[in-house]
Amino acid sequence: MDKYIITIGRQFGSGGRAIGEKLAKKLGISFYDKELISLAAKESGIDPEIFDNVDEKAANSLLYSLSMGLYSFGSGFSAMGDLPVNDRLYILQHKIIKEIAEKESCVIVGRCADYVLRDNPNCVNVFIYANMEFRKREAVKKHGIDEERAEHIITKTDKSRANYYSFYSGQKWGMAENYDLCINSAKLSEDSIVDLIIEYMKER
Amino acid sequence: MDKYIITIGRQFGSGGRAIGEKLAKKLGISFYDKELISLAAKESGIDPEIFDNVDEKAANSLLYSLSMGLYSFGSGFSAMGDLPVNDRLYILQHKIIKEIAEKESCVIVGRCADYVLRDNPNCVNVFIYANMEFRKREAVKKHGIDEERAEHIITKTDKSRANYYSFYSGQKWGMAENYDLCINSAKLSEDSIVDLIIEYMKER
């Protein structure tokens, strides 16, 4: 492979982001997660905080968008001026992901990147997941989430990611067949998963 | 790991069975697929052909079972004498899978083995899948299926496997989270997949 992109879909608390970061570091390539918001914000002139609020959330109903003030910012993006901010962020991230994939090898976490790059033969799509018990422990330890509320937050975040993924890709989030490789992170250390993905890249 | 079991769930035409066979051979351990039917038939005294007809199919309705003559064979299995033959085969295979897992390291293809052995810490659950285009090609080439009918047969077989899995395990077939490792066989050769699973075993 010449230039290649590894996309990582991940359940909340599965360690997918950390695995992606370690993988990018070990391969000496760029890493994009929240960084995509900064790029989208920069390109659109919209406050990154506004984008952050709707990141990886499917577009809300028109009424909800209006009530939340998420609608029509009248930015320089005249063609997108009438779209809810979620859709604008999706379109911008879509464009940025395509540009990045043209330019450099990298790891991209979330944001339907697997679907955005579905026609790119040098794209490897990975999904990281784990059982609830493991993810609760991780959410408390790594995200500082209250133990009592951990399961609720995990379920809510993943529901939001699933909706986002299905809204924009028309596919079911977490179905093995959408990915090239799916790894249960409750059974292997982060470093071992990184090594396994690199092994996979070599076999390809 | 001392004794270990690798279970392989697979979409029809994905090459999962061949991968399982090669894997078992390379690891020097036993391989079970249809062999489980022979064992179940031997144990129950029921004609293997009758079991073969209902293999990996969920139990039918009582009426259907009666009309198909799949009901109450009055075999030596008095406790199971009133069960549809699908359920009898499941119960027998369940028992045999547990016994095999106690006795030796092996590869087991299909038959909800991942679910049957869910409490066994030395069990590694793999799922093999591929896109329809790839599976159609494989079905024609390896199973000698007519090209025109390939998609219909693949869809029907997988629907049957999905029903069987969901009926007995209560889980959704093909969801990444039911497995330790899921590999898209359209992107990697069978030998590379075998090597990757062995690499995974080493990391565990």
Interface residues (C-beta under 8 A of the other chain):
Chain A: Q11 F127 Y129 N131 G174 M175 A176 E177 Y179 D180 L181 C182 I183 N184 K187 L188 S189 S192 I193 D195 L196 E199 Y200 E203 R204
Chain B: Q11 F127 Y129 N131 G174 M175 A176 E177 Y179 D180 L181 C182 I183 N184 K187 L188 S189 S192 I193 D195 L196 E199 Y200 E203 R204
